[in-house]
């Protein structure tokens, strides 16, 4: 008979399991918001954007996301993971709100999409480091994988929700 480790044996302390669950939910919902952007090209097309302009707006987060991913370590030396995660979520929310009102402007839409990219890049880095700090013991990889799945999993639900 195989010994099954209790779920709590994977966490650094008693409150870590609660924080893990909450962060999984927050990350899932945040990624669900991002996955609804699948319909952004249709909205931009309705606004009369050219195919080239639609491509520019859709690809706008690429460079800001990479910059955020590569600079997150330097930022995290100055502020905590939690603080960077909150700032990142605020950047993404501002990006979504701005995008709602900027759809008629190609430059503004591109800027707000870039803001979403900055937020998501910083959030990804900070949350992965924070999650790792919550985990301990032999099941770290298992729970780290569960958390990491909260990023792509909403892509299965985003189009339905949108």
CORMOJO-V524773 format. One record per pair of residues at least 24 apart in sequence whose C-alpha atoms are under 8 Angstrom apart, sorted by the first residue. I is the first residue (numbers start at 1). J is the second residue. Records with the same first field share a line. If there is no record, write none. Layout:
I: J ; J
This chain:
9: 136 ; 137 ; 139
10: 135 ; 136 ; 137 ; 138 ; 139 ; 140 ; 143
11: 134 ; 135 ; 136 ; 137
12: 133 ; 134 ; 135 ; 136
13: 134
16: 134 ; 135
17: 134
19: 134
20: 131 ; 134
24: 147 ; 150
25: 150
27: 150 ; 151
28: 150 ; 151 ; 153 ; 154
29: 154
30: 89
31: 150 ; 151 ; 152 ; 154 ; 155
32: 154 ; 155 ; 157 ; 158
33: 158
34: 158
35: 154 ; 155 ; 157 ; 158 ; 159
36: 158 ; 159 ; 161 ; 162
38: 158 ; 159
39: 159 ; 162
44: 103
47: 103 ; 104
49: 106
53: 106
56: 110
57: 106 ; 109 ; 110 ; 113
58: 110 ; 113
60: 110 ; 111 ; 113 ; 114 ; 117
61: 113 ; 114 ; 115 ; 116 ; 117 ; 118
62: 114 ; 117
63: 114 ; 117
64: 114 ; 115 ; 117 ; 118 ; 121
65: 114 ; 117 ; 118 ; 119 ; 120 ; 121 ; 122
66: 121
67: 118 ; 121
68: 118 ; 119 ; 121 ; 122
69: 121 ; 122 ; 124 ; 125
72: 122 ; 125 ; 126
76: 126
81: 126 ; 127 ; 129 ; 130
82: 126 ; 127 ; 130
84: 122 ; 123 ; 126
85: 122 ; 123 ; 126 ; 127
87: 119
88: 118 ; 119 ; 120 ; 122 ; 123
89: 119 ; 120 ; 123
90: 119
91: 115 ; 116 ; 118 ; 119
92: 116 ; 117 ; 118 ; 119 ; 120
